[in-house]
């Protein structure tokens, strides 16, 4: 838990970010290539890109 003003309060956003970072680290450690492709990173982070809207559309999380 992350302390907030001296009391232990869970920071849900930070915990999710830590979890996603951990998943990326695990995936990166198993990649044979020097770098992970953007598509592989999106797959690990469960990100979908709606390419039908526009070329500049932002990724959408599931």
JOMOLIN-V830367 format. One record per backbone hydrogen bond with DSSP energy under -1.0 kcal/mol. CO is the residue of the C=O (numbers start at 1). NH is the residue of the N-H. If there is no record, write none. Layout:
co/nh
CO/NH
CO/NH
//
This chain:
co/nh
2/9
4/7
7/4
11/15
12/16
13/17
14/18
15/19
16/20
17/21
18/22
19/23
20/24
21/25
22/26
23/27
24/28
25/29
28/31
37/41
38/42
39/43
40/44
41/45
42/47
46/62
48/60
49/51
54/57
60/48
//
